[in-house]
Amino acid sequence: MIESRCGLLCSACEYREKMNCKGCVAIAKPFWGDACPVKFCCEDKKHSHCGQCAEFPCALLHQFAYDKEQGDNGKRIEQCKAWASQYGEQD
């Protein structure tokens, strides 16, 4: 099941219940700000997640995945690869 646009596993997110977040695939605006550039880009291209994109992994996703404060050391990139492989979706 696709949980996010960027590969973040919402089911493991500590903010999910605390912020009553349904995950970016089910919300229009994220709780953490006005918009998420990764979500916007992915949805603008009509993709379910970043792993479907011909530019994957792009500089924007890489920046999020390796951010010093909120990154996950590339785990979200690997998750998008797994979703693309699992669902046969990569362009």
C-alpha positions, -999 to 999 in steps of 0.1 A, spaced: 0 0 0 13 34 -10 15 55 22 31 87 9 43 105 -22 80 106 -11 83 71 4 80 80 40 62 53 59 33 71 75 24 40 96 58 45 114 55 83 118 54 96 154 32 125 143 5 104 126 -18 101 157 -5 131 175 -15 154 146 -44 133 134 -26 131 100 -41 108 74 -9 109 53 -2 131 23 -21 108 -2 -53 116 17 -49 152 27 -48 184 7 -25 204 30 1 189 53 -1 197 90 35 210 90 31 239 66 12 254 37 25 229 12 50 201 6 70 205 -26 75 168 -30 37 161 -27 30 189 -51 55 178 -77 44 141 -76 7 150 -78 13 175 -106 29 148 -126 0 124 -118 21 99 -99 11 79 -69 47 82 -55 81 95 -66 93 61 -76 71 63 -107 89 94 -120 114 92 -149 136 117 -129 136 95 -98 154 101 -75 155 138 -82 174 165 -64 143 176 -44 136 141 -31 173 136 -23 173 168 -4 144 156 18 158 121 22 192 134 34 181 165 54 202 167 86 172 173 108 143 155 93 159 131 67 159 94 69 193 87 53 177 77 20 151 52 34 123 69 17 141 66 -17 145 29 -11 108 26 -2 98 43 -34 120 18 -53 102 -10 -35 68 3 -43 77 8 -80 90 -28 -81 61 -42 -61 34 -25 -81 52 -25 -115 49 12 -118 82 27 -126 84 46 -159 
